[in-house]
């Protein structure tokens, strides 16, 4: 019998830095303004998967400066 190794699933609130996609319409959880795409400026956003009681609850989006000024509420940002 063979065993298949599955990648370990990371459950828990975490934040990553990603480019803002074209057509983005999400609101920043820090300042409540839109996280906007800009063609000539490569903007980034912080995306946090939020877990409550070990279950996924929601996704929060932040401008990088809003996330920093909020004191990194979901931990250190991971680069993707």
N, C-alpha and C positions, 0 to 999 in steps of 0.2 A: 504494500500500500504506500502510495506517495503522499506527501503533504505539500500543500501549496501555501507559500508564505504570502500573506496579505499585508499591504502597507498599514502601519498603525494609524488609526484615525485620531486626529488631535481634536478633542472636544474641550471647549472652554473659550472664553472670550479672548479674542486676539485682534490685532490691528495690522494692516499691511498698507504699503504705499504703492499706488498704481496710477498710471496716466489717466486723465479724464477722457472718456470716450466721446467721440463726435455724437452730438444729439443728446448729451446728458441732460436730464431734467430733475436731478436729485437736489434736495435741500440740505444745507450744512446743519448738522445737529448742534453746532456751537453758536453760530450767528444767525441762523434761520434765513440765509440768502442762498441763491442757487449756486451750485458748483458748476461753473461754465467751462466749456471747451473753447479754446482759442487756437486758430489754425497756425499762426506764426509763433506762438509761445507754447512751449511744451509744459502745460500745467499738470500738476499731480493732485491727487486726493488721498485721504486716508479713509480706508474702508474697514469698519469693525464688525465682525460677526459677534453678536452678543448672545450669550447663553445664560439661562436662568434655571437653576436646579438641574444642571447637566443636560438641558434640552435647549436646542436652538430657539431663540425668541425673535430676533430681528437683526437687521443690518443698519448701521449708522454710517453716514458719510460726513467727512469733515474737510475743510480747507486745512492744509498742513499747519498754518499759523494758528488757526482756531484750536486744533487738537493740542498743540504745544501750550497755548495759553490756558487751556482747560486743565492742564497738568497731566496729560496723557491718561485720560480716564479708563482706557482699556489696555494699559500697559505699553511697553516699548514697541515702537513700530518696526515691523519686519519688512525688509526689502523683498520685492517679488521679482 
